Amino acid sequence: MRAAAAWSIGNGRLASSSSSSSSCCFSPRTFTHLRLPSSFRFRVCRAFDSRSIPQDEQNHPSSQAAAMDVVTTYHDETKHGLQSYARGPHGLDWANQPNPFRRYVGARVVPLDHLPPSPPAEGLDPLYPAVFLEPQHPNPLTMASLSQFFYDSLALSAWKTAGRSTWSLRINPSSGNLHPTEGYVISAPLPGISESPFVAHYAPKEHALEVRAELPLNWWEELTQGLPEGSFLVGLTSIFWREAWKYGERAFRYCNHDVGHAIGAVSVAAAALGWECRLIDDLGTKELEIILGVSEKKPVSTNGTSKGHFPELEQEHADCLILLFPRQVPAEPKDDSGSSISEGQNESSQKVFLSDPLHSSTLISRLVGLEWKGKPNALSKEHVRWGIIYKVAEAARKPLTTKGAFPNLDHLQIDNSHQALSVYESLTARQVVHKRRSAVEMDGKYGMRKEVFYQILLKAMPSVDTKESLGGELQIPFRTLPWKAELHMALFVHTVVDLPKGIYFLVRNPSHEKILREAMRAEFEWEKPSGCPAVLPLYKLVSADCRSVAALLSCHQEIAGDSCFSLGMIAHFNNAIRDRGPWMYPRLFWESGVLGQLLYLEAHAVGVSATGIGCYFDDSVHEILGLKGKDFQSLYHFTIGVPVVDTRIMNLERVFTRKHTYFWQTATSSRLFT
């Protein structure tokens, strides 16, 4: 075991008692001077690369190599650095702030039922831990269950007001509360909604469906052949302009964070209803555009930055399609003598049509020319076009692929023997998802118990089981994704009781551990902390008071240093994109959003709060860890701790009836997070 230097931060300096130190290259005018042990010195400054993507490249990359170059160049171009931030607007054009609510004017509107969470004592809704560990009895697909599903995944959760400003919050979080993600449902006929199979857009403000198209019954039956009765599809799209209005060129990253958060929200809401989720990822972007009704598009220029009236920027980009189906938990089959039938003797299941992407693509192509109802509303009068966003979106379009395995539709049971379930408050899963908020400030005083910290990290693992199914990703919501985990967690531990302050690392995919150890600093200890569950691959890298460093790395945001712990999500970047293709680039951000959604829920379930942080100094994070090149890249930051409540903000509580929404104003309580 290596002897760790005793580090501390005082008066803005990171110092070691074990060795001399010298200044790093921070600008004295804008950055805190840090002092590090000479054996652990690093350069945190990154000269901002202002080169633009070559303009002579075609808008539609003709080869995977060209598309890969566009993706990696975009990633480099949109990094924040200590001396310069990624390109974005110099101020906010409030007159043209995008409308956060898409409507399809002229489409038939079907109001959904408002079904608020019930108290635990009533026993109507499952407790939060149970949803992740025990198979819930599957609800039949009805208008009521679909209403609850959307109410618990993509709906509004509250309204806030401060002074003359009023804004809404949603179950699924979004960068800057700008909400670029739109949701759709594709379903069999449902009484109260449609007598035919249908495609509908979800309108969160109204908690209603806008029926955009009716589908032929034989078409739907052919598409869903072999699937359990009650299966349906959820589609997600993004409007890049909503994020670009505030964040400029980095918006493509943030939109895909939000897609991941939405996937996580959909997965948890479905689990509470006894439904499983699987991402159908063999289909290409073209097929998704057709089935979601967003294929008719005007081309968007990818050259430079311009301001003007560009309504094409409000078009929706098709992201993903998720299959939802009732959990199948059959009893163990018996033969005539009552003995159990061995595995492999009871394989008479019908072929799943969706498992053949070529046939699915052919079937979806028949929808070309389908009549779509409703015209999308305008979101802004004027726009700023950041061409690089649409260039990378084009490069990251997914083709139809046939090599991937169709998701396992079996129920996956989780081993709970390692879980510390006593750390959770007595809340139902529905209560937790509805109370989720993003903290705006942490108190920096209170600590977190070690067993709570470990439990949160256990839930952040794709699996803590030894079974190999679905790539080993057994835990909700990670089993929705069809690939093995590509993200790990670099943790800055500040105030966890009986745990030394310092930098820790959680290896979320054991096959990456060897290359991570080789890629990171030789000085790191890789020591298992005391009391850590044996199944949790958590390691202490170095002991240090890194509150100032954590805040600095997250764009000087104190919330990253005042929490109990903060973290950066480190992706196995180059290999993931090279092995699968440039279309894997946004999916890495999806995975980070799914992980972020789980961390939000865990924080609120144990009685604290959290915040996702999209602003961080990319390469400075890599320098801290000793990572070079693009084998590993930081994609998302997060912080968890005890929030400081802004008492100036009032909460508009909601009372719903079938047709109307009422609000009254109450002061924010000490337990309500903004």
N, C-alpha and C positions, 0 to 999 in steps of 0.2 A: 504494500500500500504506500502510495506517495504521501509525503507530509504536505498538508495543505498550508499555504501561507495564510496568515490572519489578516483579513482585509476589512477595511472600514471606510465609510464615506463620511467626511466631515468638512464643513465649509466648502462644499463643492469639489472635494478632492477624493479620489479613490486611491487609497494608499495601502501598502503592505508593511507589516512590522518585520518581515523576514528578509527583505532585500531593498536595495535602493530603488528609486523610481525617477522617471523623467517625464516631461510633458508630452502629450500627444498633440496632434496637429489641429486642435480645435481653434477656430477664430476667437480671439479674446473679446471681440465686440459682440458676438452673437451666441457663443456656446460656453458652457461650463468647462473649465479645465479639469481634466481627469489625470490622476497619476496612478500608474499600474506597476506591478512588479516587473523588473527588467526581463524576467523569464517568461512573462505573459503579456508582452507589449504588443499592441496592435495599432494599425492606422484605421481610424474610423471615418476619415474624410474620403468622399468619392467625388472626383471631378465629374460634374454632370455632362453626360454625352448629349450634345445638342444636335447631333447629326439627324437628319430626317431620313425616313425610308426612301430609297431611291425611287424617283418619280418615273423612271423608264420601265418599271415593272408593270406588268399587266394587272388590271383590277381583279381579274379572275385568274389566280395562279394556275398555270397549266400543268404543273407537276407538284408532287409532294415535297420535293426539295425546295422549290420556290415558296410554297406555302409555309414550310417549316421556317424558312428564313424570315418571312413576314412576321410569324408568331414570335420568334425569339427576339427579333428587332423591336417589335412592339413592347415586349416585356422589359427590355433594357431601356427603351425610350421613356417608359412610364414609371421608372423607379424614382422615388424621392431620395435626395441626397442631403447631407448636412449643409452643403453650400448652395443648393438649388433644388426646388421642388419640380415635380413633373408639370408639364404645361397645362394650364387651366385658366379660367376667367380671372381677371384682376379684381372683379367685384361681382355681386349678385344682381342680376337684372330682374328685380322683383316684378316689374310689369309683365314679364314673360315667363314667370315661374310656371312650369307645366302643371296642368290639372292632374292630380294623383288618381283620378277616377275615370277610367275608360268606360264609355257607354256605346252601345250599338243602337243608334237611333232608328226606330222603325221595327226592330226585332220584338217579338212577343215576350213580355216580361212575366215571369212566374215568381211571385214572392215566396220565399222559403219560410219555414217555421223557425221562430226564435226559441231556442231551448237552452236557457242559462244552466250552468252547473248546479248540481244539488249538493247540499252539505254532506259530509261523510256519514253522519249519523243516520241519514235516510237510506243508505246502502244501495242507492240507485246507480251510482257511478263507481268504477273501480278506483282504489287508492293508487297513488302515483307509482310506488314501487311495483305493484302487482302487474301493471300494464307491461312492464319490461321483462317480468319473470314468469308469469303464468298465462296460459292461453285463455283469453276471454271468450265467453260464448258468443259466436258470431251472430250479429244482428242481420236480419234479412234486409236486402236492398229495397228501401221504400222511400217515399218523399220525406218522411220524418227522419230516417237514418241518414239520408243524403244531406238534409238540412243541418243535422248535428255535425256531420263530417265537415262541411264548409264553415260552420259556426266555430269549430275548434281548430281550424287550420289556416284559412285565408281571410277571415272576417275581421271587422273592427273589434278592438277589445276595450277601447275607452276613447273619450274626447278630453282634451286638455285646453285650458285657457289661462293666459297671462296677459293682463292689460286688455288691449283690444284684439289680441291675436287668439285664435282658436284653431286647434289642429287635432287630427285623429291619430290614434295608435292602432296597430294591428297585431294579430296573433303572431304573424311572421314578421320579424324585424327587417329593416332596410337601412342601407347607408344614407344618412341624412334624412331619414323618414321620407324618402322621395318615391319609393315603391315602384320600380320599373317592371315588376313581375305581374303578369296577368294569368288567371287560371281558367281552365276549360274542363268540361266533363263530357264524355262520350259514353252513352249508356243505352241499354235496352229500354223498351217502353216502360214508363213508370206512371201509374195512376196519379193524377193531379199535376203532372208535368207535361207528358206527351204520350199520345197513343201509338207513336212510332218510335223506333230508335232515333236518337237525336244527338246533336252537338250543341252545347250551350256554353255561353260565356258567363263567368261568375262576376256579379257586380257587388263588391263588398260593402259599399256605403248603404245600399238598399237591402243587402242580404237577399239577393234575388238572382235568378237565372234568366239570361236573355237567350232564347232559343234561336240559334242562327241557322240551323239546317235540320231537316228530317231525313233519315237514311232508310233505304230499302230494308225490309225485315230479313230477306234472304241474304243480303250483303252482310248484315250484322251477325246472323247465325253462322255464316261461313267464316267470318273473321274470328269469332269467339269459339269455334269448334274445339272441343276437348277441354275447355276451361270450366271451372266450377260454376254452378248456377249462382247468379248474383254478382258476377265479375263485371267490372267496368273500367274505364280508362280516364285518367286525369292528365291533361296537357298543360305545360307551362311555356309562356312566351315572355320576351323582354322588349321594353321600349327604351333604347339606349339614351334617347334625348333627355329623359327624366333625370338620369344621373349626370349626364354631360352638362346639363344646365349649371350645375354647381361645381362639378369635379373635373370637367374638361376631359383630357385624353385618358385619364385613369379610370374613366367610367366603365369601360368594358370589364375590368377586373371586378368592380363593385356590383355590376349587374349580375355577374356569375356567382359572387358571394350570395346575393339575394336569392338566386335560383336554388342554391344549396340550402339556405335557410327554409325556403318553401318546401323542398323535398323532405327536410327533417320534420317540418310542421305537419305535412301530409301523412308521413309515416306514423307519427305519434297519435294523431287524431284517428287514423285508421285502426291502430292497435287497440285503442280504447273501445272500439266498436267490434272487436274480434276479427278484423280484416288484416290481411297481409299486403305488403307493397313490394313490387319488383320493377325496377327501371327496365323498360324495353329498349335496349340500346343498339340493336342490330339495324334498326331502321335509320335511314339517312335524313338529313335536314329537309330534303325535297319532299319525302313522304310525310314528314311532320307538318310541313306547310300546307300540304293538300288536305290532310285529315282534320287540321285545326282551322282551315278556312282563311289562311293568311298568305296564300301563294301569289296573289295578284299584287305585285310590287312595282313601284317606279325605281329605276336605278338611282343610287346615291353616289355622288362624286367622292372619290377617296383622296383627292388632291388638296392638301393644305387645309387652312381654316378660313371660313367665311361666315359673315353674318347677313341674315336676310330672311325672307319668307321661304322656308323649305319644308313644306308639309310632309314630304317623304321621310323626314327624320322621325315622324311619329308612327311609322309602320312598326309592326311587331315582328320580332325575330323568333322563330320557332326553336325552342330549347330542348324539351324532352317530353316523353310520354311514359306514364307510370301505370302499370297494371295493378288494380286493387281487386282482391278476391277474398271470400270468406275462408278463415282458417280451417284446414282439413285435419282433424285429429281423430282418425278412425280408431276403433278398438282393435286390439291385436287379433288378427284373423285366426280362427280355429278350424281344424279339420273335423270330420264326423265323430272322431273319438274324443274330441275336446282338447287335443294337443295343439300347441302353437304351430303355425305354418312357418317354416324357415324363410328368411329373407330371400327374395328372388322367385318364390313360388307363387306370388300373388300379383303378377305384373300383367294386368289386363286393361290398363288405363288407355283411354282413347288418345290418339295423336293430337297434340295441341297445334292448331293451324298457325298460330303466331310464332311457333318455334321455327318455321320455315320463312326466313326473311324475303326470299325471292317471291314466294307465293303471296306473302303479305303485301309486298310492294306492288305486285300486279293487281291485287284486289284494291288497294288504295288508289291506284291510278284510275280506276273506274269512277272515282269521285270527281275527276276533272270535269268541269261543266256543271257540277251540282249547284243548285240555286241557294245562295247564301242571303239571309235576311239581315237587314240593319246596316247602317253606315256609321263608321267610327267617328266619334266626336273629335273636334279639334282640341288640342291641348295647350297651344301657345299661338300668339299672333306672329311672333318672330322667333328665329332660332339662330344658334351658332353651330355650324357644321365643323366638327373635328374629324377630318377625313381619315385619320389613322384608325379610328374606332371601326369604321365600316370596312376598312381594308383588312384588319385582323379578323373581323367577323366573317368576311368572305373566305379568308384563308382557313379559318377553323370550322367551316361547314363540314358536317360529317357525311361521308358517302354511305351508301348501303353496304353493310358488311355481312359476311356469311360465315366467318370463322368463329365467332363467339358462341358460347354455349347458352342455350335458353335457360333463364333462371329456374332454380329449383322451386317448385310450388308446394313442397311439403312443409308442414309446420316444423319449426326449429325450436327445440327446447333449450333453455339456458340453465346452466348450473349456478345456483345461488349460494352455494356453500361458502364462497369467499366474500359475499356481500355483507356490509355492515348496515342492515336495513333500519336499525334503531336511530340512525342519524337524521332520518327524514321527519318533517312535520306531518301532522295528521291532515293531509290534503289529498283530494282526489286528483287524478291526472288532469281532468278538465279544469279544476281550480288552478292548478299550476300553470297550464298554458294560457289561461286568461289573465293571470296576475303578472305574467312576464313583462318586464320593463327594462329599458336601458338606463343604467345609473349615469348621472351626469357628473357626479363627484363622489369620491370615497373618503371616509373619515381618517384613514391612516393610523388609527389607534387600536382598534380591536383585533384580536387574533382569531384564528380558526383552529379548532381541534384537529389533531393529526389524523384521527380516524375519519373525520369528515373529508379532509383533503384526499386521503387514500381512496375513499369511496367514490368521490367525484372522478378520480383518475381511472378507477376500475370501470366505471360506466363509459368513460371516454375511449376505452379499448374496443376495437371491432369485435373481439371475442376474448374471453378468459377461460374458454373451454378447450379441450384437446381434440374435439371432434373436427373432422374435415368435411364441411358442407358449405356450399356457396363460397368457396375460397376460404373457409374458416371464419367468415364474417357472420356471426350468429346474433349479435346484439342489435336491438332496435336503437336507432334508425339505420345503422350502417349496413344491415343486410338488404336494404333496398337497392344499394349500389351493386353492380355486377362485377366489380374489380376488387382485387385485394387492396388493402389500405396503402396509400402512397404518402400519407402525411404523418409526421411525428410532432412532438411538442417539446420545445425548449422553454423551460419554466424558470421564472425569476421569483423565488420564494422569499417573501418579506416577513410576514407575521403568521406563521403556522406554529402553534404551541409545541415545544419539545422537538422542533425540527430546525437544524441550523439554517440560517439565512444563506442564500447562495443561488447558483445556477444548477438546475437539475435537467434531466432529459428523460422523456418517456418514449420508448421505442414501441410504436404501434404495429409494426410489421416485423416479426422476428427475423425474417430473411434479409433485412436491411442492416441488422445490428453490426455485423462485421465491417461492412463498407463505411458505416457511419463512424465507427471507432477509428478506422484508418483515415477518414477524411477530416476528422476534427482534431483539435489541438492535442499534442502528445502530453501536455501537462495535465490534462483532465484526469480525475481520479477514477471515474466510473465505479463508484462505491454505492452499494445498496444501502439506503437509509434505514435506521433502526425502526422496527415495527412494521416495515413494509411487507404487505402480503407477498408470499412466494410467487404467486402467479402474475404479479404486477412488475413489468420490466422497467422500473424507475431507477435512475441512477443519479447520485450527486456528482456533479462535475467539478465544482470548486465552491468552497465556503467564502462568502463575501456579502457585505451589505450592499446590494445592488439596486436600491430604490431609485437613486438618481440616474443610474445607467438605464434602468427600465423605462423611466419617464422620458429620458432623452431619446432613446431608440424609437419610442412611439411619438415622434414629432413633438417632443418637449411637453407631452401631456401628463400632468401630475397624476391623473387617475391610474396610470400604469404603475406608479410607484407607491401610491397611497392605499393600494388594495392589499388583500392577504397574499395574493400571488397574481402574477400576470404571465403571459406566455406568447411565444411566436410559433406558428404552425409551419414546419419545415417540410417541403415536398421533395420527394425523389424525382426531380424535375426532368432532367435530360433523358433518362431511361424511359420514363413514362411516355413522353412525347415521341421519342424515337421509335419505341417498340410498337406503339399503337398508331401514331399519326398526329398531325397538328390539331386534329379535332379533340385530342385528349387535353389540350391546354385549358379550355374553359371547364372541363370536368374536374381538374385539380382544384379549381376554385369552388366547384360544387361540393366536393368532399370537405373542403374547409368550412363551407357554410353549414353542411350537415353536422359537422363536429361542433361548430359554434352554437347551433340550435340546441344540441344536447347539453352543452355547457350552460347556456342560459337557463334551461329547465332545471338542471341539477342545482344551480345556485339558488334559485327561488324555492326549490323543494326542501333545501336545508335551512332556509331562512335568511339568506343574504341576497346579493344582487350581482349583476355582471354587465359588461359592455363589450361589444365587438369594436375593434379599432382597425380601420382600414388605412390609416395614415401612419406610416413607419418608414424608417430609413433602411431600405432593403439591404444594401451592401454592407452597412455598418453592423447589421445583425449577423451577416455572414462572417464578418471580421471577428466579432466577439467569439464566435464558435470555431473559427479557424477554417471555415469552408471556402474553397476556391473554385473558380469556374462556375458551371451551371449544373453540376451534378445534383446539388441540393439548393433550393431557393425558399425564402420566406414568403408566404402568401397571405397571411392574415394574423393579426394580433388580437389578444383577448385579455380581459382583466376581471377578477372576481374578488369581491370584498363586501364590507359593510357600507351601505350608501349614506350619503348626506342628503336629506330631503330638502328640496327647495320649497319652502312654505308659501312662496309667492304664486306657485302654480296651483290652480284649483282643478279638481277632478270632476268632470261631468258624468255622474253615474247614469246608468241607462235602465229604463224600463221599457219593455217591448210588448206590443200586442201583435196580432196577426198582420195588421195593415199599417200601424203607426209606430213611431218611435218617440218617446218622451225623455226629457233630460231634466235633472235638477243638479244644483251646484252644491258641492260639499268641500270643506277644507281637506287637503291631503293629510292623511294620518301618518304617524311616524313609521308605520310598516308598509306604506304604499310607495313604491319606487316609480320614478318618472322615466 
